[in-house]
Amino acid sequence: MYKNKIIIIAEAGVNHNGSIKNAKRLIDISKQAGADFVKFQIFNSEDLVTRKATMAKYQINNSKKRNAYQYEMLKNLELQDYEFIELYKYSKKSKINFLLSPFGLASVKFIHRLKMKYIKIPSGEITNLPLLQEIGRYKFKIFLSTGMSTINEISAAIKILTSSGTRKENIYILHCNTEYPTPYEDVNLNVLNTLKKMNYKIGYSDHTIGDHISIAAISMGAEIIEKHITLDKNLKGPDHSSSMEPNEFKVFVKKIRNVQAAFGSSKKKPTSSEIINLKKVRKSIYASKEIKKGDIFSLDNITCKRPYVGISPMKINKFIGKPAKRNYSKDDLIK
């Protein structure tokens, strides 16, 4: 993947509200903020849900509807294949990686036809055997989201992907909680330590409010961060209220980049920015009073003061008890 760089995925999802114009604006926002990928969800409502499937609790709360069905909601958020082709070309022109989460076999085949290298498996599809097999045989680089999953389910999904043809090193496991927004007590960032033991690159798909949980995830080894974006949190739709608006997301990306830069090197030594301070704040050995040639050096007549332009105080014992070979005035460097 990208060597030594935190990968940031801007999750546009269905926050375009069925408008390709809005989708392009979300691509622009992602690029301007400095994200590496912009991701959308691709599905056919007819194949995805039954007509009687009710909304999840967070979808009801965020959509401000009661007793509503998923089909009705999804149909209003659905984009057609030709629109995704247009968005793919727009992303290429904008020089940001385009990523799709498929919810059906036809969508997987569509992504393959576009010759896309990356694909995102959404949390809800991690137990969809036919979908996993179809994705596995195309040998994508895969972001595997693991919301609602157990370790055994994750391992089973990976086994299906690899046995179908995907190379192990092309699978990136994203810890996730699918509640929008995720309560902090349900984040369970320690799961990242468990996932690391599986010897895969790991990441975090963040559905909490704010940016601090993503930053904490990076400190625990997450190499990929996904965050929802929106044009306006007040828009109608299941994910808007839990998403970041343009300026908020831009600051978020900047913070992620700053945190990664702060990791730096594991070798402890003065940095280039410290070198200029070293001589100013460290000390040398100086005369604390007038010293005549032949006087014996002691802590009564020599001391340690800034700046560090002479002999380090670590060598002061080499002088104690020995005669001065010249005259010194107060604050003269001892040589």
Sequence and secondary structure as in RCSB ss.txt:
>XXXX:A:sequence
MYKNKIIIIAEAGVNHNGSIKNAKRLIDISKQAGADFVKFQIFNSEDLVTRKATMAKYQINNSKKRNAYQYEMLK
NLELQDYEFIELYKYSKKSKINFLLSPFGLASVKFIHRLKMKYIKIPSGEITNLPLLQEIGRYKFKIFLSTGMST
INEISAAIKILTSSGTRKENIYILHCNTEYPTPYEDVNLNVLNTLKKMNYKIGYSDHTIGDHISIAAISMGAEII
EKHITLDKNLKGPDHSSSMEPNEFKVFVKKIRNVQAAFGSSKKKPTSSEIINLKKVRKSIYASKEIKKGDIFSLD
NITCKRPYVGISPMKINKFIGKPAKRNYSKDDLIK
>XXXX:A:secstr
  TT  EEEEEEETTTTT HHHHHHHHHHHHHHT SEEEEEE  HHHH  TT B  HHHHHHHT SS BHHHHHH
HH   HHHHHHHHHHHHHHT EEEEEESSHHHHHHHHHTT SEEEE GGGTT HHHHHHHHHTT EEEEE TT  
HHHHHHHHHHHHHTT  GGGEEEEEE  SSS  GGG  TTHHHHHHTTTSEEEEEE SSSSHHHHHHHHTT  EE
EEEB S TTSSSSSGGGSB HHHHHHHHHHHHHHHHHH  SS S  HHHHHHHHHHS EEEESS B TT B  TT
TEEEES  SS  GGGGGGTTTSB SS B TT B  
